[in-house]
Amino acid sequence: MRSIARTPGTQGYAEQAAELIPRYQAISFLEHHQAEMHLLAGRPGRVLDVGAGIGVDAAWFASQGHSVVAVEPTEAFRLAAMRLHASPSIEWLDDALPKLDRVRERGQMFDTVMLSGVWMHLDERERRDGMPRLASLLAPHGVVVLSLRHGPVPVGRRMFEVSAEETIELARQHGLQPVLHVKTESVQASNRAAGVNWTRLAFRHVPKRQQSVEGAALETA
Ligand SMILES: C[S@@+](CC[C@H](N)C(=O)[O-])C[C@H]1O[C@@H](n2cnc3c(N)ncnc32)[C@H](O)[C@@H]1O
């Protein structure tokens, strides 16, 4: 059993779950993930969705034939997700970054690791501890897709201003190279109006024969 202490990054979510659940439901996977869609559409495989919220992304992956492990430490979201997106292809876990102990106990690797709107909830130490664990869970040919929120922090939440540069450097230290780096506006109209924008990054393992990121096909915008 995981410790009953609340995961620090989830601050505010349980209290605001009733308001947030319909907001999350209103945005489709395709609207949300246009920028990285070309990296996600592929042969069915194993997906790890960390901080899966109410399961919109997990449900899309399941609908495409993937088998999904969806990690969500906020109970109100996890229970809503299990109700809204019941699927034999999705397994729900009460686990959290940076340790991801329950995921790691399974001894599985994943073709796709999603962290949509999660990484900036971790403080610097949690990010430093979390990155090598993500790298170790990624299959050799796999992709990590990660987004960082920038702009005003909603009242009651715990978020940090995390730069793309820091994230790319941290990933590099653990053998991951960037294959996507784009900035997008917020899909939610109220967040867009408040000046929220996003960095979207994706990483793959550096091939053994290539020791530096030089020459990697990095998409930027
Ligand atoms: C902005 S929501 C994003 C939910 C979903 N990924 C999406 O894109 O709709 C952030 C999620 O991260 C989760 N979270 C916060 N800290 C976390 C941590 N340390 N480990 C895993 N998930 C965390 C929250 O509980 C919340 O569900």
The ligand as a MOL file (V3000), in Angstrom:
LIG
                    3D

  0  0  0     0  0            999 V3000
M  V30 BEGIN CTAB
M  V30 COUNTS 27 29 0 0 0
M  V30 BEGIN ATOM
M  V30 1 C -3.7580 19.1140 -15.1060 0
M  V30 2 S -4.2000 17.5210 -14.5160 0 CHG=1
M  V30 3 C -3.9530 16.6110 -16.0200 0
M  V30 4 C -4.7980 15.3740 -16.1160 0
M  V30 5 C -4.6690 14.6230 -17.4410 0
M  V30 6 N -3.3190 14.1140 -17.6630 0
M  V30 7 C -5.0960 15.4970 -18.6020 0
M  V30 8 O -4.2530 15.8530 -19.4270 0
M  V30 9 O -6.2880 15.8280 -18.6540 0 CHG=-1
M  V30 10 C -2.7740 17.0560 -13.5370 0
M  V30 11 C -2.8780 15.6740 -12.9310 0
M  V30 12 O -1.6190 15.3190 -12.3470 0
M  V30 13 C -1.8540 14.6010 -11.1680 0
M  V30 14 N -0.6310 14.6790 -10.3480 0
M  V30 15 C -0.1930 15.7050 -9.5970 0
M  V30 16 N 0.9690 15.3880 -9.0010 0
M  V30 17 C 1.2840 14.1320 -9.4000 0
M  V30 18 C 2.3640 13.2400 -9.1170 0
M  V30 19 N 3.3530 13.5840 -8.2840 0
M  V30 20 N 2.3670 12.0260 -9.7030 0
M  V30 21 C 1.3720 11.6780 -10.5540 0
M  V30 22 N 0.3110 12.4700 -10.8460 0
M  V30 23 C 0.2730 13.6840 -10.2740 0
M  V30 24 C -3.0790 15.2750 -10.5710 0
M  V30 25 O -3.7220 14.4570 -9.6270 0
M  V30 26 C -3.9070 15.5630 -11.8250 0
M  V30 27 O -4.7610 14.5020 -12.1250 0
M  V30 END ATOM
M  V30 BEGIN BOND
M  V30 1 1 1 2
M  V30 2 1 2 3
M  V30 3 1 2 10
M  V30 4 1 3 4
M  V30 5 1 4 5
M  V30 6 1 5 6
M  V30 7 1 5 7
M  V30 8 2 7 8
M  V30 9 1 7 9
M  V30 10 1 10 11
M  V30 11 1 11 12
M  V30 12 1 11 26
M  V30 13 1 12 13
M  V30 14 1 13 14
M  V30 15 1 13 24
M  V30 16 1 14 15
M  V30 17 1 14 23
M  V30 18 2 15 16
M  V30 19 1 16 17
M  V30 20 1 17 18
M  V30 21 2 17 23
M  V30 22 1 18 19
M  V30 23 2 18 20
M  V30 24 1 20 21
M  V30 25 2 21 22
M  V30 26 1 22 23
M  V30 27 1 24 25
M  V30 28 1 24 26
M  V30 29 1 26 27
M  V30 END BOND
M  V30 END CTAB
M  END
